[in-house]
Amino acid sequence: MTNKELLKRNKELEKEILKLKGIKVKIPEVKTYYFSQIGEIQLEELVDIKQIYKRTIFKEWFDFEYEIGIETEDFLQKLLDKNEDLIFDYYEEDLKANFIIPLINRVDFFMREDEIRNFFEAPLTYKTDKFIFSGETDFMVSSGIKRAKKPYFFIQEFKKSKKTSDPEPQLLAEMISAVELNKTTTIRGAFIIGESWRFVILEKLGVDKYQYFVSKSFDITDIEKLKKVYKNLQFVKNEIIEMVRKEK
């Protein structure tokens, strides 16, 4: 048992002793941190989290063999031709509606047979005795058809720059929430800034302790990079299907 776990256990025992003696214990108010507002410093104050610079961890993911058909190649090229000049200048909802949603729909995360689909603006809450993470996720692939049940993958913050808000800590807070709620140790995600896509892997190491990896940037105004992003998303889809079927 770690020192942090021992400390937590001692506090719980102290509360139990006070309760048995009839002494009322004042429960401190737990603060809520919203995904859309949380920053890097705040996140690091709440949990022990560290970025590891090891790109080889993405090898299996990015080397996924997937053949893009002629029709999909044509679709991706037309999608790029239509939006390329405006991608960096789009407002969040413009980028989402004109580029991200068509791309995601082409990947097709809606798998009714396995009760999996993608959700936009789905609520997610993770509570501890120290803090609460809560809010609506920009994009989440989850089990459940009517409502999200078990999240497997996130894409966060369709923003055109980091000037007003940084999508990385927001994504990490969502991924931490999912790992804890799912009682797993690893999860994948991605964040977008304008034309730049970066993929993320988060791993749980212990109680409130995590490490994460961020991929190189994929500039989707380059058709070959856009194809790579499409393949990377297909890997995620395939992995989720396998996980869900194993769970069943």
Secondary structure, DSSP 8 states (H G I E B T S, - for coil): --HHHHHHHHHHHHHHHHHHTT--------EEEETTT--HHHHHHHSEEEE---GGGGHHHHT------HHHHHHHHHHHHHHTTTTTT--HHHHIIIIIHHHHHHH---BGGGTEEEEEEEEEEEE-SSEEEEEEEEEEEEE-SSS--EEEEEEEEEES-SSS--HHHHHHHHHHHHHHHHT-SEEEEEEEETTEEEEEEEEEEETTEEEEEE---EETTSHHHHHHHHHHHHHHHHHHHHHHHHH-
